[in-house]
């Protein structure tokens, strides 16, 4: 372990704060889309004969998807800060305790955001076809 770089208690506490925020965001990142898909399935079943209601559901989906997309962006910022802290820990000899994850070509969060926008768009198109 190199002696020239020391990790102090404050740095460890700040890193723990980042990890805690990452865990809280990660929970939302998977629970929210599941709930939204279930709500959309229910809405499609109940409001299929009411295209104006489906259009309203699609508008709400768009707003919620935008909010979710912003949450994904915030999660990336937290991950970036965590990686910077982990780089410091690596330099101080704690590399053994830092997990190494392989990088995916396409992130799961991107796919979920894309799917949520697709569902909102599909509901809008479906309802507009039935209105016109």
Secondary structure as GFF3:
##gff-version 3
##sequence-region A 1 132
A	DSSP	alpha_helix	9	47	.	.	.	ID=ss1
A	DSSP	alpha_helix	51	89	.	.	.	ID=ss2
A	DSSP	pi_helix	90	94	.	.	.	ID=ss3
A	DSSP	three_ten_helix	95	97	.	.	.	ID=ss4
A	DSSP	alpha_helix	108	131	.	.	.	ID=ss5
###
